[in-house]
Structure formats: C-alpha cells, structure tokens
Amino acid sequence: MNFLSIDCSTDIGSLFVKIENKTFSKVLQSDKSNNDLLMKQILDFFNENNLKFDDLSHIFVNQGPGNFSGLRGSLSIAKGISLSKNLNLFGYNTFIWSCAKFFNKKESIYSLIRFRKKYFIKKFEKNLKSILKIEEIGEDEIIKKYYNKFKVIPKNNMIKDFDKKILKLNNLNIVDLDHNALEFLQLNDLLEQNLINPLYLS
C-alpha cells in the first residue's frame, strides 16, 4: 500500500509517505501562521524526495483531537488531494492510533490524552473496536478508577502535558505514534472513511 499521512493535530505536525516499502517523513510547525502554507509544504516535501501523487493509493489524515485551524486545514487539503487524484481517503484519531500496537493483546485498552489542560479517555476492546464514547476525566478519577487498568499515552510531544502522578500509574504504556500503523488499522477496517470530520474536544 502506497500512502500519504498528514497529521496537523498538534503544534508539531508531520507528513509521512510510504511508497514501495520506502518511507519519507517531514516534521511540520503547524501553527496558525503555517496553516495556509500546508499545501506548499506538501508539494515541497514531494519535490525534495522525488515523490509523485500518482504513485499513491491512499491518504490518511488525523482527525484529532487538536487545534481547530490545524485540523480543518489538513482535512480540507487531504480531501482536495483525494478528489483530484482519485485516492482513497481515511481518517484516524490519536486515541486509536496510540493503541494500534496492542491489537488483540489486551481484553480492554484505555487511551488517555491531555488537551487544553483537560484529560480525556476512550475505551477500546481488544480488537480496537470502540466501547465507550470519549469522556472528560479528572486527574483524581484517573488515579482512583484506572490505577491498574491497561492504559496508553501517546509519547509524541503530548507526554509533556501529563502530570507526573499520572505517568507513575501501573500498567501505563507510553507509545510512539508510528504512521506505519495506519496501514494496519485500515486493513482491519478500523479507520473512518465516510464521515471524516475534525474531532473537537471542549
């Protein structure tokens, strides 16, 4: 599978391309001043690495959670590329992305994210099917209710926002967000294809 992945959910975004088992990546400073330049950044990235959109079959785009302008801009561009190049478009979110490596390894998995000084949690079955909706949760409740539960936190520039007490909990796994995992999630029908909208958390 040849694909482009776009992640502008945080202040430090990323582009990732896999073509014929070769991978290419680029870090993006996806602040407000750069949102209008995202398409140019993508084109420059392709030119620098001699990549062609015609070699792609899929586009993956992070739906969030994240800042409004970053998500809106990246989803619009992903949809535009998908339509113009007739590519399959899939959306993913950071909750399921952070759980990908634990597919069928635990009976239940709790994905924790901190966004805008608030904690949010989402529960998945062992096959990564969603069990409960995303819930806002307090620090004390996390410690009391989920102390021994199997928990996952994304490492990529999000861990800095977590309180040290949370990072010391039992059964806590801090994982790197690997774009290669998106192919696995898509092949297991775990990504969104019909309603690819931003995931906003209040």
C-alpha positions as protocol buffer text, in pm:
chain_id: "A"
residue {
  index: 1
  type: MET
  ca { x: 0 y: 0 z: 0 }
}
residue {
  index: 2
  type: ASN
  ca { x: 140 y: 340 z: -100 }
}
residue {
  index: 3
  type: PHE
  ca { x: 9 y: 625 z: 112 }
}
residue {
  index: 4
  type: LEU
  ca { x: 46 y: 979 z: 241 }
}
residue {
  index: 5
  type: SER
  ca { x: -35 y: 1056 z: 605 }
}
residue {
  index: 6
  type: ILE
  ca { x: -100 y: 1410 z: 727 }
}
residue {
  index: 7
  type: ASP
  ca { x: -101 y: 1493 z: 1096 }
}
residue {
  index: 8
  type: CYS
  ca { x: -160 y: 1854 z: 1198 }
}
residue {
  index: 9
  type: SER
  ca { x: -332 y: 1779 z: 1529 }
}
residue {
  index: 10
  type: THR
  ca { x: -59 y: 1935 z: 1746 }
}
residue {
  index: 11
  type: ASP
  ca { x: 181 y: 2229 z: 1730 }
}
residue {
  index: 12
  type: ILE
  ca { x: 438 y: 1996 z: 1575 }
}
residue {
  index: 13
  type: GLY
  ca { x: 274 y: 1817 z: 1282 }
}
residue {
  index: 14
  type: SER
  ca { x: 412 y: 1565 z: 1038 }
}
residue {
  index: 15
  type: LEU
  ca { x: 396 y: 1432 z: 685 }
}
residue {
  index: 16
  type: PHE
  ca { x: 471 y: 1070 z: 610 }
}
residue {
  index: 17
  type: VAL
  ca { x: 482 y: 883 z: 280 }
}
residue {
  index: 18
  type: LYS
  ca { x: 528 y: 513 z: 217 }
}
residue {
  index: 19
  type: ILE
  ca { x: 594 y: 403 z: -142 }
}
residue {
  index: 20
  type: GLU
  ca { x: 722 y: 60 z: -240 }
}
residue {
  index: 21
  type: ASN
  ca { x: 840 y: -15 z: 114 }
}
residue {
  index: 22
  type: LYS
  ca { x: 1038 y: 311 z: 127 }
}
residue {
  index: 23
  type: THR
  ca { x: 935 y: 574 z: 379 }
}
residue {
  index: 24
  type: PHE
  ca { x: 978 y: 951 z: 387 }
}
residue {
  index: 25
  type: SER
  ca { x: 888 y: 1188 z: 668 }
}
residue {
  index: 26
  type: LYS
  ca { x: 889 y: 1557 z: 749 }
}
residue {
  index: 27
  type: VAL
  ca { x: 818 y: 1750 z: 1069 }
}
residue {
  index: 28
  type: LEU
  ca { x: 587 y: 2048 z: 1037 }
}
residue {
  index: 29
  type: GLN
  ca { x: 549 y: 2351 z: 1259 }
}
residue {
  index: 30
  type: SER
  ca { x: 172 y: 2357 z: 1221 }
}
residue {
  index: 31
  type: ASP
  ca { x: 93 y: 2682 z: 1400 }
}
residue {
  index: 32
  type: LYS
  ca { x: -164 y: 2929 z: 1272 }
}
residue {
  index: 33
  type: SER
  ca { x: 83 y: 3113 z: 1051 }
}
residue {
  index: 34
  type: ASN
  ca { x: 164 y: 2796 z: 859 }
}
residue {
  index: 35
  type: ASN
  ca { x: -183 y: 2651 z: 801 }
}
residue {
  index: 36
  type: ASP
  ca { x: -223 y: 2840 z: 475 }
}
residue {
  index: 37
  type: LEU
  ca { x: 114 y: 2705 z: 364 }
}
residue {
  index: 38
  type: LEU
  ca { x: 38 y: 2338 z: 425 }
}
residue {
  index: 39
  type: MET
  ca { x: -22 y: 2252 z: 60 }
}
residue {
  index: 40
  type: LYS
  ca { x: 303 y: 2424 z: -33 }
}
residue {
  index: 41
  type: GLN
  ca { x: 484 y: 2226 z: 239 }
}
residue {
  index: 42
  type: ILE
  ca { x: 340 y: 1904 z: 98 }
}
residue {
  index: 43
  type: LEU
  ca { x: 444 y: 1993 z: -258 }
}
residue {
  index: 44
  type: ASP
  ca { x: 793 y: 2089 z: -142 }
}
residue {
  index: 45
  type: PHE
  ca { x: 819 y: 1763 z: 52 }
}
residue {
  index: 46
  type: PHE
  ca { x: 723 y: 1564 z: -259 }
}
residue {
  index: 47
  type: ASN
  ca { x: 967 y: 1757 z: -479 }
}
residue {
  index: 48
  type: GLU
  ca { x: 1254 y: 1718 z: -232 }
}
residue {
  index: 49
  type: ASN
  ca { x: 1208 y: 1341 z: -228 }
}
residue {
  index: 50
  type: ASN
  ca { x: 1111 y: 1292 z: -595 }
}
residue {
  index: 51
  type: LEU
  ca { x: 768 y: 1165 z: -495 }
}
residue {
  index: 52
  type: LYS
  ca { x: 454 y: 1164 z: -712 }
}
residue {
  index: 53
  type: PHE
  ca { x: 90 y: 1172 z: -611 }
}
residue {
  index: 54
  type: ASP
  ca { x: 20 y: 929 z: -896 }
}
residue {
  index: 55
  type: ASP
  ca { x: 217 y: 665 z: -705 }
}
residue {
  index: 56
  type: LEU
  ca { x: -20 y: 684 z: -407 }
}
residue {
  index: 57
  type: SER
  ca { x: -334 y: 483 z: -347 }
}
residue {
  index: 58
  type: HIS
  ca { x: -440 y: 614 z: -3 }
}
residue {
  index: 59
  type: ILE
  ca { x: -436 y: 929 z: 208 }
}
residue {
  index: 60
  type: PHE
  ca { x: -463 y: 914 z: 588 }
}
residue {
  index: 61
  type: VAL
  ca { x: -542 y: 1229 z: 784 }
}
residue {
  index: 62
  type: ASN
  ca { x: -555 y: 1282 z: 1159 }
}
residue {
  index: 63
  type: GLN
  ca { x: -900 y: 1396 z: 1271 }
}
residue {
  index: 64
  type: GLY
  ca { x: -782 y: 1496 z: 1617 }
}
residue {
  index: 65
  type: PRO
  ca { x: -815 y: 1584 z: 1887 }
}
residue {
  index: 66
  type: GLY
  ca { x: -628 y: 1901 z: 1810 }
}
residue {
  index: 67
  type: ASN
  ca { x: -648 y: 2270 z: 1737 }
}
residue {
  index: 68
  type: PHE
  ca { x: -934 y: 2388 z: 1520 }
}
residue {
  index: 69
  type: SER
  ca { x: -739 y: 2554 z: 1241 }
}
residue {
  index: 70
  type: GLY
  ca { x: -483 y: 2276 z: 1207 }
}
residue {
  index: 71
  type: LEU
  ca { x: -745 y: 2002 z: 1179 }
}
residue {
  index: 72
  type: ARG
  ca { x: -973 y: 2200 z: 949 }
}
residue {
  index: 73
  type: GLY
  ca { x: -689 y: 2292 z: 713 }
}
residue {
  index: 74
  type: SER
  ca { x: -535 y: 1945 z: 695 }
}
residue {
  index: 75
  type: LEU
  ca { x: -869 y: 1771 z: 641 }
}
residue {
  index: 76
  type: SER
  ca { x: -962 y: 2014 z: 362 }
}
residue {
  index: 77
  type: ILE
  ca { x: -631 y: 1959 z: 186 }
}
residue {
  index: 78
  type: ALA
  ca { x: -649 y: 1581 z: 228 }
}
residue {
  index: 79
  type: LYS
  ca { x: -999 y: 1578 z: 80 }
}
residue {
  index: 80
  type: GLY
  ca { x: -887 y: 1801 z: -208 }
}
residue {
  index: 81
  type: ILE
  ca { x: -593 y: 1576 z: -295 }
}
residue {
  index: 82
  type: SER
  ca { x: -813 y: 1270 z: -266 }
}
residue {
  index: 83
  type: LEU
  ca { x: -1071 y: 1410 z: -508 }
}
residue {
  index: 84
  type: SER
  ca { x: -823 y: 1549 z: -760 }
}
residue {
  index: 85
  type: LYS
  ca { x: -609 y: 1233 z: -769 }
}
residue {
  index: 86
  type: ASN
  ca { x: -887 y: 979 z: -710 }
}
residue {
  index: 87
  type: LEU
  ca { x: -722 y: 840 z: -396 }
}
residue {
  index: 88
  type: ASN
  ca { x: -886 y: 652 z: -109 }
}
residue {
  index: 89
  type: LEU
  ca { x: -922 y: 883 z: 192 }
}
residue {
  index: 90
  type: PHE
  ca { x: -929 y: 759 z: 552 }
}
residue {
  index: 91
  type: GLY
  ca { x: -946 y: 946 z: 882 }
}
residue {
  index: 92
  type: TYR
  ca { x: -787 y: 839 z: 1206 }
}
residue {
  index: 93
  type: ASN
  ca { x: -770 y: 984 z: 1556 }
}
residue {
  index: 94
  type: THR
  ca { x: -492 y: 988 z: 1810 }
}
residue {
  index: 95
  type: PHE
  ca { x: -687 y: 768 z: 2053 }
}
residue {
  index: 96
  type: ILE
  ca { x: -695 y: 460 z: 1828 }
}
residue {
  index: 97
  type: TRP
  ca { x: -358 y: 543 z: 1669 }
}
residue {
  index: 98
  type: SER
  ca { x: -188 y: 517 z: 2009 }
}
residue {
  index: 99
  type: CYS
  ca { x: -347 y: 174 z: 2069 }
}
residue {
  index: 100
  type: ALA
  ca { x: -257 y: 12 z: 1735 }
}
residue {
  index: 101
  type: LYS
  ca { x: 38 y: -196 z: 1860 }
}
residue {
  index: 102
  type: PHE
  ca { x: -180 y: -361 z: 2126 }
}
residue {
  index: 103
  type: PHE
  ca { x: -437 y: -505 z: 1884 }
}
residue {
  index: 104
  type: ASN
  ca { x: -568 y: -836 z: 2025 }
}
residue {
  index: 105
  type: LYS
  ca { x: -317 y: -826 z: 2312 }
}
residue {
  index: 106
  type: LYS
  ca { x: -536 y: -698 z: 2595 }
}
residue {
  index: 107
  type: GLU
  ca { x: -901 y: -751 z: 2682 }
}
residue {
  index: 108
  type: SER
  ca { x: -955 y: -377 z: 2709 }
}
residue {
  index: 109
  type: ILE
  ca { x: -740 y: -70 z: 2646 }
}
residue {
  index: 110
  type: TYR
  ca { x: -784 y: 283 z: 2778 }
}
residue {
  index: 111
  type: SER
  ca { x: -635 y: 562 z: 2568 }
}
residue {
  index: 112
  type: LEU
  ca { x: -554 y: 881 z: 2760 }
}
residue {
  index: 113
  type: ILE
  ca { x: -494 y: 1222 z: 2604 }
}
residue {
  index: 114
  type: ARG
  ca { x: -444 y: 1562 z: 2760 }
}
residue {
  index: 115
  type: PHE
  ca { x: -577 y: 1851 z: 2555 }
}
residue {
  index: 116
  type: ARG
  ca { x: -616 y: 2214 z: 2661 }
}
residue {
  index: 117
  type: LYS
  ca { x: -528 y: 2127 z: 3022 }
}
residue {
  index: 118
  type: LYS
  ca { x: -801 y: 1861 z: 3038 }
}
residue {
  index: 119
  type: TYR
  ca { x: -775 y: 1481 z: 3038 }
}
residue {
  index: 120
  type: PHE
  ca { x: -984 y: 1267 z: 2805 }
}
residue {
  index: 121
  type: ILE
  ca { x: -1019 y: 890 z: 2798 }
}
residue {
  index: 122
  type: LYS
  ca { x: -1154 y: 640 z: 2545 }
}
residue {
  index: 123
  type: LYS
  ca { x: -1202 y: 267 z: 2596 }
}
residue {
  index: 124
  type: PHE
  ca { x: -1142 y: 3 z: 2329 }
}
residue {
  index: 125
  type: GLU
  ca { x: -1199 y: -372 z: 2314 }
}
residue {
  index: 126
  type: LYS
  ca { x: -903 y: -598 z: 2239 }
}
residue {
  index: 127
  type: ASN
  ca { x: -982 y: -577 z: 1866 }
}
residue {
  index: 128
  type: LEU
  ca { x: -976 y: -195 z: 1899 }
}
residue {
  index: 129
  type: LYS
  ca { x: -1348 y: -157 z: 1848 }
}
residue {
  index: 130
  type: SER
  ca { x: -1474 y: 140 z: 2046 }
}
residue {
  index: 131
  type: ILE
  ca { x: -1665 y: 55 z: 2364 }
}
residue {
  index: 132
  type: LEU
  ca { x: -1742 y: 395 z: 2513 }
}
residue {
  index: 133
  type: LYS
  ca { x: -1753 y: 749 z: 2382 }
}
residue {
  index: 134
  type: ILE
  ca { x: -1471 y: 988 z: 2466 }
}
residue {
  index: 135
  type: GLU
  ca { x: -1511 y: 1115 z: 2820 }
}
residue {
  index: 136
  type: GLU
  ca { x: -1354 y: 1407 z: 3001 }
}
residue {
  index: 137
  type: ILE
  ca { x: -1200 y: 1283 z: 3324 }
}
residue {
  index: 138
  type: GLY
  ca { x: -1031 y: 1441 z: 3624 }
}
residue {
  index: 139
  type: GLU
  ca { x: -683 y: 1359 z: 3746 }
}
residue {
  index: 140
  type: ASP
  ca { x: -806 y: 1215 z: 4077 }
}
residue {
  index: 141
  type: GLU
  ca { x: -1056 y: 990 z: 3899 }
}
residue {
  index: 142
  type: ILE
  ca { x: -785 y: 858 z: 3666 }
}
residue {
  index: 143
  type: ILE
  ca { x: -569 y: 766 z: 3963 }
}
residue {
  index: 144
  type: LYS
  ca { x: -853 y: 611 z: 4163 }
}
residue {
  index: 145
  type: LYS
  ca { x: -1052 y: 434 z: 3891 }
}
residue {
  index: 146
  type: TYR
  ca { x: -784 y: 341 z: 3637 }
}
residue {
  index: 147
  type: TYR
  ca { x: -476 y: 288 z: 3853 }
}
residue {
  index: 148
  type: ASN
  ca { x: -430 y: -77 z: 3748 }
}
residue {
  index: 149
  type: LYS
  ca { x: -611 y: -67 z: 3413 }
}
residue {
  index: 150
  type: PHE
  ca { x: -413 y: -109 z: 3091 }
}
residue {
  index: 151
  type: LYS
  ca { x: -357 y: 247 z: 2973 }
}
residue {
  index: 152
  type: VAL
  ca { x: -190 y: 405 z: 2671 }
}
residue {
  index: 153
  type: ILE
  ca { x: -50 y: 757 z: 2634 }
}
residue {
  index: 154
  type: PRO
  ca { x: 94 y: 890 z: 2306 }
}
residue {
  index: 155
  type: LYS
  ca { x: 455 y: 996 z: 2353 }
}
residue {
  index: 156
  type: ASN
  ca { x: 488 y: 1231 z: 2058 }
}
residue {
  index: 157
  type: ASN
  ca { x: 501 y: 1581 z: 2209 }
}
residue {
  index: 158
  type: MET
  ca { x: 189 y: 1516 z: 2422 }
}
residue {
  index: 159
  type: ILE
  ca { x: 352 y: 1349 z: 2722 }
}
residue {
  index: 160
  type: LYS
  ca { x: 497 y: 1678 z: 2843 }
}
residue {
  index: 161
  type: ASP
  ca { x: 146 y: 1791 z: 2944 }
}
residue {
  index: 162
  type: PHE
  ca { x: 78 y: 1494 z: 3173 }
}
residue {
  index: 163
  type: ASP
  ca { x: 111 y: 1524 z: 3550 }
}
residue {
  index: 164
  type: LYS
  ca { x: 392 y: 1314 z: 3698 }
}
residue {
  index: 165
  type: LYS
  ca { x: 142 y: 1128 z: 3919 }
}
residue {
  index: 166
  type: ILE
  ca { x: -36 y: 1001 z: 3607 }
}
residue {
  index: 167
  type: LEU
  ca { x: 291 y: 892 z: 3449 }
}
residue {
  index: 168
  type: LYS
  ca { x: 367 y: 674 z: 3753 }
}
residue {
  index: 169
  type: LEU
  ca { x: 48 y: 467 z: 3735 }
}
residue {
  index: 170
  type: ASN
  ca { x: 59 y: 89 z: 3697 }
}
residue {
  index: 171
  type: ASN
  ca { x: 6 y: -67 z: 3352 }
}
residue {
  index: 172
  type: LEU
  ca { x: 79 y: 261 z: 3179 }
}
residue {
  index: 173
  type: ASN
  ca { x: 230 y: 239 z: 2830 }
}
residue {
  index: 174
  type: ILE
  ca { x: 386 y: 542 z: 2665 }
}
residue {
  index: 175
  type: VAL
  ca { x: 392 y: 478 z: 2291 }
}
residue {
  index: 176
  type: ASP
  ca { x: 541 y: 642 z: 1985 }
}
residue {
  index: 177
  type: LEU
  ca { x: 288 y: 730 z: 1717 }
}
residue {
  index: 178
  type: ASP
  ca { x: 400 y: 533 z: 1412 }
}
residue {
  index: 179
  type: HIS
  ca { x: 248 y: 626 z: 1075 }
}
residue {
  index: 180
  type: ASN
  ca { x: 314 y: 271 z: 954 }
}
residue {
  index: 181
  type: ALA
  ca { x: 47 y: 152 z: 1197 }
}
residue {
  index: 182
  type: LEU
  ca { x: -218 y: 334 z: 995 }
}
residue {
  index: 183
  type: GLU
  ca { x: -193 y: 76 z: 717 }
}
residue {
  index: 184
  type: PHE
  ca { x: -263 y: -199 z: 972 }
}
residue {
  index: 185
  type: LEU
  ca { x: -562 y: -10 z: 1112 }
}
residue {
  index: 186
  type: GLN
  ca { x: -707 y: 44 z: 765 }
}
residue {
  index: 187
  type: LEU
  ca { x: -665 y: -321 z: 666 }
}
residue {
  index: 188
  type: ASN
  ca { x: -858 y: -414 z: 980 }
}
residue {
  index: 189
  type: ASP
  ca { x: -1141 y: -172 z: 896 }
}
residue {
  index: 190
  type: LEU
  ca { x: -1067 y: 50 z: 1197 }
}
residue {
  index: 191
  type: LEU
  ca { x: -1044 y: 388 z: 1024 }
}
residue {
  index: 192
  type: GLU
  ca { x: -1316 y: 633 z: 923 }
}
residue {
  index: 193
  type: GLN
  ca { x: -1398 y: 663 z: 554 }
}
residue {
  index: 194
  type: ASN
  ca { x: -1748 y: 807 z: 530 }
}
residue {
  index: 195
  type: LEU
  ca { x: -1766 y: 1090 z: 786 }
}
residue {
  index: 196
  type: ILE
  ca { x: -1415 y: 1228 z: 800 }
}
residue {
  index: 197
  type: ASN
  ca { x: -1468 y: 1534 z: 1017 }
}
residue {
  index: 198
  type: PRO
  ca { x: -1249 y: 1702 z: 1279 }
}
residue {
  index: 199
  type: LEU
  ca { x: -1263 y: 1557 z: 1630 }
}
residue {
  index: 200
  type: TYR
  ca { x: -1304 y: 1856 z: 1861 }
}
residue {
  index: 201
  type: LEU
  ca { x: -1289 y: 1831 z: 2237 }
}
residue {
  index: 202
  type: SER
  ca { x: -1418 y: 2117 z: 2452 }
}
